[in-house]
């Protein structure tokens, strides 16, 4: 069932699931959290090493790269060796103009307090990113991921770059979804991808809105075109690719209320009888139906086999492309 021209954009409530699962977005948030946690771990250890070496001074970190200040020139070598001896330190440098400064001028740095929330809001026509990130690279990565999955919506990047910003302690997820199941699934998926200590504030509103079946159908069609549901020869057992595709189809379908799903099985023309072709197509359609249900799809699902009676247009009846399963939503 092809999508109509006016319905080609991804439903915005489905986009929430797509957006928060995008590796770039999650990786960017996770990287920011890890970036800060590394610094908070190394700083007190390196400072303690400086104090134990008797060089005085102050050490700060950007990732695993240490910068030492407040150490007299004749004690730089000892300070360098002390900090380089801390496990995890990649590089040591000194602040410009460091030589000759008093060796006890700086106090140890306390670990940064947990950061504020990163916000992801998806509305009908715009994605808005808010919060503070430690560097421009993180900001750009999150914006690029949002644009890649925006479905034609504008991206309003309100993230602010705050050098040395602590890692985010919370991801605020806002917008609207059609039902409670979709809200719960969105929050759980995001939470599972975040590092320890970062929580999800799931503020999604349940609107009860209708599903854009045409746009959902296009997503299904695109998935099956790129990676068809395939089976072992003459059986209803999925190949690894087939199992993966059905799993992805279930992710698209589950959480949508008010839809019906029709699974149709087809086989190519083969030497066997029509009855055998019909039976095999029935079994394959039923296998997909069960896999979707097991994958969390709660919508009404019907399964039917058509044997070799419906080959693809402009395709020989015995072509491999006719061994297929179609999924239609309405």
N, C-alpha and C positions, 0 to 999 in steps of 0.2 A: 504494500500500500504506500505509494509515493507521497511525500509531504507536499502540501500546497505551497505556492510561491510565497504567500503572505505568512506562512507558519514555519519558515525555515530556521528561525532563531531558536536557540536552546531555551527551554522554559527556565525562567530565572530561578525558580525554586530548586530545579535540578542542578542548575549551575553552582549552587552552594556546595553540593556534594562534590561536583567536579573540581571546583576551585580549591577546596581544602585538601583534596587528595593529590593535587599537583605536586610532584616532587620538588620543583623549584621553590614553591611557596613554603612548604613544610621545611625543606632543607635550609632556606634562608632564615626562618625563625629558629630552627634548631641550631644552626651555625652561630647565630647571635647569642643563644643561650650557652652553647659550648665555649664560644670565644670568651665570654665573661667568666665562666666557671674556671677555665684554665688560668686566667689572670689572677682570680681570687685564690686559687690553690698555690700558684708559684710565688706570689708576692710575699706572703709571710715567711715562707721557707727561705727565700733568697735574702730577705731582710735579716733573718736570724743568722744566716751564714755570714753576712757582712759584720754583724755584731760580734759573732764568735771570733772572726778574724781580727777584730780590733781596728778595722779601717774606718769605722763610722760610715756616714753617708746614707743615701736614700736610694732605693731601687723601685722602678715601676716597670710594668709590662704592657706590650702590645702583642697579644697572642703569647707566643713563646720567646719573644725577643725582649731582652732586658735592657733597660737604660739606667745607668748609675749616675748620680749627681752628688755633690757635696763631699767628694773624696780628694784629699791632697794628692798632688802629682806623684810624690814619692811612695804613695800607698795604692796607686792604681793597679799595679800588677797583682798585688795581694787581693785586692777587691775583685778583680776580674776572675782570678782562680777560684775564689770563694763562691762566686755566683755561678760560674761555669760548672762547679762541682755539684750543683743542685740538679737532681734528676728531672728531665723535661725541658731544661733551658736549651734553646737552640742557638742563640747569639747574644753577645754582650757588647754594648757600646757605652760611651760616656757622653754626658751632656756637654755641648760646646762651651768652652770657657771654664771647664771644671777644675783645671789645674790651679793649685794654690788656694782653693776655697777651704774653709774650715772643715775638718773631717767629721764634726759632730753637729752639723748645721741642720740636718733633716731628721724628722721623726718617721717611724715606720708608718706605712700606709695601711689603714684599715680596709678590709674587704668592702666592696661596694654593696650598698643595700639592694635588695631585689628590685628589678625594674618595674615600670608600670605596664599596663596591658597594651598589646598590639590588637588593633581592631580590624575586622573584615566585615564590611556591610555590603550586602548584595540587594539592590532594589531592581525595579522593573527596567530601568534604563541606565544604571550606573553602578560601578563597584567603587567603594571608598575604602582606602587603607589609611589607618591612623595609628599614632603611637611614635615612640622614639626607637631608633636603631643606631648601632655604634658607628656605622660607616656608610659611605655612598654606595659601595658595592652591594650591601644587603638591601638598601632601598631600591636600587635599580633592578636587582634580581626579583624582588617581590612584585615590582611594577610590571616587569616583562612577563612574569607568569600570569598575572591578572589579565593583561592584554591578550595573551595567547588563548585564554579561556573565557574571554568576555562575551562571546556570542554577539559581537557588534555593539556592546555597551561601552560607554565612556569609562575611563579609569581615572578617578580622582585620587592622586597620590598625595596624601597629606602627612605621610611619614616625615618625621624630622630627624636629621642627622645630628646626633649628640656624641662627639668623640668621647670614648671612655664610658659610654652609657652602660649601665648594668644590664644583664640579660633580662628579657621579659619574664615576669612571674605569672602572667595570665594572657590568654588569647580570648578576646571578646568576640563572639560570633553573633551577629545580628542580621535581621532581615525577616522574611516571612516564609513559612512552608505550609503545605496543605494539611498535614496531619501530625499527630504526636510521634508516630513511628519514624517519620522522616527527620523530625527534629532530633530524636534520640540517636538515630543512626549517624547523623551529621556530627553531633558532638562526640560520639564514641570514636568515630573514625579519626577525627582530628586529635583527640586525646591520645590515641594509641601511637601516633606518629611523633609526639613531642617528648623531649627529654624529661627525666625526673625533676620534680619541683616546679614545672610549668603546668598550670591548670587551664581548663577551658571554662569560660563563663558563657554558657549557652543561653543567650537571650533571644533566640529565634521565636517569633510569634507564630502561633498556629492559626492560619487564616481559613482553612477549610476550602480553599479555592480549587477549581477544577483543573485537571491535568490537561496539558496541551498534547493530545494524542498524536497529532500529525508531526510535531517536532520530536516527540519521543520515538515515533516510528522511524524518522530519518536517522536518529542515533543508532537504532537497532540495525537498519539497513546498511549504514556505513560500517558498523562492526562486522556484520556477516560478509560484506563484500571484501573487507580487508583480511578476515580470518574466518572462513566458513567452518561450520560445525562438522567435523569429520569423524568417521568410525573405522574400526578395524574391518577388513574385508569380510563381507557376508555375515556381519553381526551387528548388534546394537550396542557394542562396547565402544566408548569414546576413545579416540586417540588422545595423546596429551594436549595437542592443539585444540581438539574438539571440547575437551573438558574445560580448558582455560576460557574458550569463547563462551560456553554456557555460563560459566561463573561470572564473566563480565556482563553478559546479558541480564543475569539475575540482579547485579548491582544497579543496572539502569532501571529495572522494572520494580524492584521492591520499594515499599514505602509509598507507592502511588495508589490512591484510593479511586474507586469508581471506574476502573478500566477493565476490559476483558482482553485476554491473551489467547490467540489461536496459534497452535503449533501444527505445522503440516510437514509430513515426511514424504520424500520423493526418492526414487531410485532410477538409474539409467536402464535402458533396454538391455537385457542380458539373455543368454540361452535358456535360463530357467522359465518356469511357467508363470502365468499372470498371478496365480494364487500365491506363489512364493514371493513374487515382487510385492504384492499387496501386504503380505504378512511381515516382510522385512521393513517396509515403510511404516507400518503400524507400530512395530516395536521401536523403531528409531524415534518416531514422534513421541511415543510414550516415555522413552528414556529421557528426552529433553524436558518433557512435562515434569517428570519426577525430579530431575536435577534443579529445575527452576524453583519448585516447591521447597526442596531441601535447602536451596540457597536463600530462602527467606521471602520469596514472592508470595504475597497473600491474596493477590487478585485472582479472579476466576480464570482458570486455564483449561482449555480444551485441546485434545490431541487427535489428529486424524492422519492416516496414511493414504496416499493416492497412487501407490505403486509406480508404474512407469507411464501413467496416462497423461501427465502434464509436463512434458519436456520444456525447457526454456526456449523462447522464441529464437529462431535462426540458429538453433543448435541441434546437431544430429541426435536422435533418441538415445544412442549408445555412448554419447560423450560423458566424460567423467563429471563435468559440471552439473549434470542432471542428478547426481547423487548428492542431495542437499536437504537441509531442513530450513524452513522459513518460519519466522515469528512475526505475527501481525497483532497490533494493538488497536483497540477501538473504544 
